């Protein structure tokens, strides 16, 4: 089991195969980015609209930075 917070890059984790095969490394951030891009959420979701309930000041600042990086 793995845990992390969403304000950090997702990790690359080992995926075990059969006993004779080495683990395959899976980059979770790359998977998330690919799914997000292919799903075209930027077309159907208004990311400029505020959230209900809103974020606290620190999380809003983080979201603003992350949003500017995505543009």
C-alpha positions in Angstrom: 0.0 0.0 0.0 1.2 3.5 -0.9 0.2 6.9 0.3 1.0 10.4 -0.8 -0.7 13.8 -0.9 -2.1 15.3 -4.1 0.1 18.4 -3.9 3.1 16.3 -4.8 4.1 14.5 -8.0 2.7 10.9 -7.9 5.4 8.3 -7.5 6.7 5.6 -9.8 5.9 2.3 -8.1 7.0 -1.3 -8.8 4.4 -3.7 -10.2 5.3 -7.3 -9.3 5.0 -9.9 -12.1 5.7 -13.6 -11.8 8.4 -14.9 -9.5 11.0 -15.2 -12.3 10.4 -11.8 -13.8 11.6 -8.5 -12.4 9.1 -5.9 -11.3 7.9 -3.4 -13.9 8.1 0.3 -12.8 4.8 2.2 -13.3 5.0 6.0 -13.4 1.6 7.0 -11.8 2.0 10.7 -12.6 2.5 9.8 -16.3 -0.6 7.6 -16.2 -2.7 10.3 -14.6 -1.5 12.9 -17.0 -2.3 10.7 -20.0 -5.8 9.8 -18.7 -6.5 13.5 -18.0 -5.4 14.5 -21.5 -7.3 11.8 -23.3 -10.5 12.4 -21.3 -10.4 16.1 -22.3 -11.7 17.3 -19.0 -10.5 20.9 -19.9 -13.3 20.9 -22.4 -16.1 19.8 -20.1 -15.1 21.2 -16.7 -15.0 25.0 -15.9 -11.8 25.2 -13.9 -12.2 29.0 -13.5 -15.3 28.5 -11.4 -14.9 28.4 -7.6 -15.3 25.2 -5.6 -18.1 24.5 -3.2 -17.0 24.4 -0.4 -14.0 26.6 -1.1 -10.4 25.8 -0.3 -8.5 27.3 2.6 -6.0 30.0 1.6 -2.9 27.7 1.4 -4.6 25.2 -0.8 -6.1 27.9 -3.0 -2.6 29.3 -3.5 -1.3 25.9 -4.4 -4.2 25.3 -6.8 -3.6 28.7 -8.5 0.1 27.8 -9.1 -0.8 24.3 -10.4 -3.5 25.8 -12.7 -1.0 28.3 -14.1 1.5 25.6 -14.9 -1.2 23.6 -16.7 -1.9 26.4 -19.2 
